[in-house]
Amino acid sequence: MMNRRIWKDSSSRIKKKREDKLSNLPDELIHRILSFVDAKTAVQTSVLAHRWKNIWISLPFLNFHNSSFDHDFLFQDFVLNFLANRNFDAKIDVLKFECTGDELEENGAPTVDSVVDYVASKDIQVLTIIADYVLESLPRLFTSQTLTVLKLSNVSTETSAFEFVSLQQLHLFDCKFEIRDVEILDPFRGCPKLSFLLFHSCQFYGKFDKFKIHAPQLTELSISCLRVDDEFDSECVIQLFTPKLRYFSYDDPLNLYAFSILAKLHFLEKLVIDVDGSEILNEVDSTEGTKLSMRFIELFEAMGSAKFVYLSPDVVKVLSLFPALFIGRISPFTRVQTFNFIVDVPSSFSLPTNVMAYLLGRSPGFNRYRRQGSSTAKQSV
């Protein structure tokens, strides 16, 4: 009996000691610890110590993910209840909402818009939304003076222009945009501080002849699989007003859009062009091959200040088929230090002499060319 009492007292002291250690942690450290878990787990930690009971209501880092819920409607109810019971005066620095898999249930569809409405009144800095959902409330975020990073994935919207006065980074993945018929689509002019822009597999539905990227402070730009009305629109011209650009990456399995450079790119450091030209290489008619080669040449001439150039082998192969296009043209690159092939598997492909002379003839500092995996090639400078 005595031993049992001693064991019980000892167990109580250990538990109390553990709670004392947890309770003595500063709020900032607890918040940082809970930033690594999702919101559901953060709420569950309230049982660890008395002081942790309501710590979740003031978390500045919120991560909502449906993976720990059996049904999406349970996840949506949790999100709405969490926000309703949270300390409204507490700040939010970072919020991530991710609902993967099936589309959001109809009775819970307002969940995403509710999240946007909630954070629109906060001094949020980083917002991520990953959901197969028509996001109608995006313009409500335009009032934010603090949002610096916005990441959208799988969302659809009728918003054709982003107007974020403080936004510095914009990541768009598999997004769909319904655009009214305009001659020039100019979606980023309202983001004067934008320095990083990435869009991957995004589709723009509407009629426009020019896609303008007006971003005076932009230093990094990545374009991958851009589509107009579900297809590659060879007539669409991408206009760049990006005088501070240092990194440019273009990746497409089909073709290359025509580019119009509206401001010289004096500061460009790294150029990555990864285009699959297999269809062109297999065609008997050389018309499309000539057109694609001229687009490569025009793009190289506009980006001739690049120091580090990464090209897929197909780019070089297509160029090598039309050597007459090099006649009368001087080498576009004047500062190249390294030339890289983008290959993910071992390859014996080498740079043809005529293409090498054209690309690198005016680069006295050029010292070597090598092979590089695609993931490494597309890392920013």
N, C-alpha and C positions, 0 to 999 in steps of 0.2 A: 504494500500500500504506500509505504514511504517512498519507494523507488519510483512508483508511478507518479507521485506528486512531484518528486524532484525532476523527473523527465518532463512533466507537463510545464513546470515553472521554467525549466531550461529552454523548452521549445518556445514558450511565450516570450522569453527574453531575446532569443535569436530573431524571432519574427519582429519584435518591437525594434530591435537594433537595425534590422534590415529596413524597416519602414522609416526609421530615423535617418538613415543614410539617403534613402530616396527623397524624403521630405526636405532634406537640407540642400538638395541640388537647386541651383538658381533657375528661374523660369526660362532664361535664354537657353540654358543647356538642355532642359527638358524639351523645349520646343525643337531644338536642333535634333535631339534623339528621335522624336516623334515625326520629324520631317522625312524619315527614311521608311515609314510604314504608311499604309493607306488609312483613310479616315475611320473605317470600321475598327481596325486594330487600335487606333489611337483612343477611341471611345472605350474599348475593352480594358485599356491600361488603367482606367479609373479605379480598379479594385486593388492596385498594387500598394497604394498608400493613401492615407486620408487626404493629404495635400494634393494628390493627383486626381481626386474625385471629379473636379470640375476644370482641370487644366485644359481639356480638349476644347472647351468653349471659347478659348482665346488663342488657339493655334494660328500662327501667321502663314503656315505652310499646309495646304489642304490637298489631299490626293484621293479622289474618288475613282474607284475602279470596280466594275461589276463582276470581276473574276471570283470574288469570295461570296457571291450570292447565287442561290439556286435558280432564281427567276429575275428577269429584268425589272418587273414591277416592284419586287422587294428592294432592289437596289435604288430605284427611283424614289420610293417612299422614304428610304433611309436618307437620301440626299436632301429631300425637302424637309424632313424632320430635323436633320442636323443643322441646316441653315436657319430654321425657325427657332431652334433652341440655343443657337450660338450667341455669344456676347456681341451684339450688333456694333458696339463701339470699338471692338478689337480690330486691329489692322489685319489685312491680308496682303502678304508680299507675293506669294506664289500659289496658284491653284491649277490643278490638273483634273480634268474630267474625262474619263475614258469608259466608253460602253461599246465593247467589241461584240462581234457575232451578229445576231439578227438585228433588224431595225428596232428602234425603241417602240415599246407598246403604245398604242394609240391613247390609252387613258393616262399614260405617263409622259406623252410627248412634250408637254410644256416644261419638263425638267431642265433641259438644256437652256431654254429661254429664261427660266427662273434663276439659274446659275449666273447667266449673263446679267440679268437685272440686278442681282445681288452684288456682284463685283463692280458693276458700273458706278456704284456710289462709294466704292472703296478706293484707296490709294494703292491699287494692285500694280505690281511691276511685271510679273510673268504669268501669262494665261495660256493653257493648252486645252484644246477641245478635240477629242477623237471620238467621233460618233457619226453613224450613217443617218444624217438628219438634215432637214431643211431649216437652216438657221435664219430666222426672220429678224432676230433682235440684234444682229451685229452692229447696226448703226448706233444703237444706244451706248456702245462703248466709245463712240467718238468724243464724248465729253471728258473722257479720262485724260488727266494731265500727267499721269505717272506711268502708264503702261509702256514698257520699253521692249518687251518680247511677246510676240503673239505666234502661236503654233496651232494651225488648223489642219485636221485630217479627216477625209471622207465626208465633209459637210458640203451642203449645197446652199447657195444663196443668190438672191437677186441683186445683191450689192455689187456695183460695178466700180466703185471708187473707195479706197481706204483713206480715211481722214483722221490720222492719229498724230497729234502734234509732237509727242515725245517718243514715238515708236522708233526703235533702232534695229530690231531684228524681226523679219517676217518669214515664217516657214509655212508653205502651203503644200500639202500632200494629198493627191487624189481628190481634189476639190472640184466642184462644178459651179460655174457662174453663168447666170442668165443675164445676157447683156442686151440692152436696147440697141437698135440699129444706129450706129454712129460711124463716121468716117475714120476717126482716130480714137482708139481705146487708150485712155491715159489713166490707169487705175491707182498709181502710187504718188501722184503729184501732191496729194494732201498729207504726205509723210516727210516733212522737210529734214528730219534727222535720220532717216533710214540709211543704215550702213551695211546691212546684210539682207539679201533677198534670195530665197530659194523656192522654186516651185517645181514639183515633180508630178507628172501624170495629171496635170490639171486641164480641164476642158472649159472652153469659153463658147457659149452658145449665143450666136448673134451674127450680124453682118458688119464687119469693119475691115478696112483695107490695111490699117497700120496699127500695130501694138506698140505703144510708146512707154518706155520706162524712163520717166523723168525723176531722177534721184541724185541731186548734186553732191550729197555726202556718201553715196554708195561706194563701198570698197570691195565687196564680195557679191558676185552674182552667179547663181547656178540655175540653168534651165535644162529640164529633162522631160522629154516626151510631151511637149506642149501641143494641144490639139484645139482646133476650131471646128465646132459642130461635129465632134466625134472623129475627125480625120485630120490628116496633115494638109493644111491649106497652103499650097505652094505660092499662092498669089499674095499672101499676107507678108508684110515687111515689118520686122522688129526694129524700132528706132531706139537708140540709146543716147540719153543725155546723162552720162555718168563720168564726169571729168576726173573724179578721184579713184576710179576703179583700179584695184590692184590684183584681183583674182577673178577670172572668168572661166566658167565651165559650161559646156554644151554637150548634151548626151541624148542621142536619138537613134532608135533602131532602123529608121527609114530614110531620113533625109535631113537637109539643113535649110532652115529658113534664110531668106535674104535679110541682111542687116544693113541699117543705115546709121552711121555714127555721127551724131549731131555735135559732139565736142571731142576734141582730140584726147586720146588716152595716154597721156605722158607718163603716168605712174604705174602702168600695168607691169606686174611681176610674173604672173603665172597664167598660162593659157592652156586649157584642156579641151580638146575636141575629140569626142568619141562617137563616130557615126558609122553605122553598118552600111557599107556600100555594095553588099553582095548582089542585090537585085540589079544595080547599075552594071556591075561587072559581068553579069550573065546576059545582059541585053545585047541584041545585035544592033539595034538602033542606037547611035551615039548621041542623039539629041539631048536626052536626059543626062547622060554622062558629062557632056560639055557644059550644060547648065549648072550641074552640081560642082564641077571643077571651077567654074568661074565664081561661084559663091564662096568656095574655099579661098580662092585667090583674093577676092575682094575683102573677105574677113581677115585674112592674114595681113593684108596691106593696112587695114584699119587698126590692127593690133600688133604692129611691128615692133613696139617697144618692149615686148615680153622678154624676160630673161630665161624663163623655164617653160619649154614648150612640150606638151604631151599630145600625141596624136595616135589614133587607132590605125593599125596597118591598112585598113580599107581606105582611109583618107589618102594615104600615100599611093596605094595601088591605083585609085581612080585618077589621081593627078598624073601618074606615070603614063597613062594611056593617051594623054593629050598634051604632048610636049610642045606642040605648036603654040599653045596658049602662053608659054613662057617667053616666046620671042618678043623682044622689045621691052620686057619687064625686068626691072631690077629686083634684087632679093628684098623681100618685105621686112625681114628681121635684121635689126642692127645691133642688138645687145644680147643675143642668145648665148647662154653659158652652157646649158645642157639641153639636149634634145632626147625625148623619151618616147618609146613605143608603149602603148597601153595593151598589154597582153597578160592574161591570167593563167596561161599554160605555156610551157616551153615552146619556143618558136625559133626557127632559123631565118626568119624573114629579115632582110637587111634593107637599108635605105638605098633606093636606086640612085645612080650617079647623077642623072639629069635633075631629079627632084632635090637631091642634096645640094647641088650647085645653085638651084633656084632659091631654096629656103634659107641656106646658110652662107651664101656667098659674101654677104656684107656683115658677117659677125666675126670680127677678128678675135673676140674673146672666147669663141666656141672651143670647147676642149673634148667633148665626147658625146656619143649618144648611147642610150642603154634601154633596157626593157623594164617596164614597171607595171605592177598589178593595178587594176582599175580602182580599187578602194584606196590605195596609196596615192595614186595620181590625182584623185579628186579631193584630197585633203587640202584645205585652204592654206594660204601662206601664213 
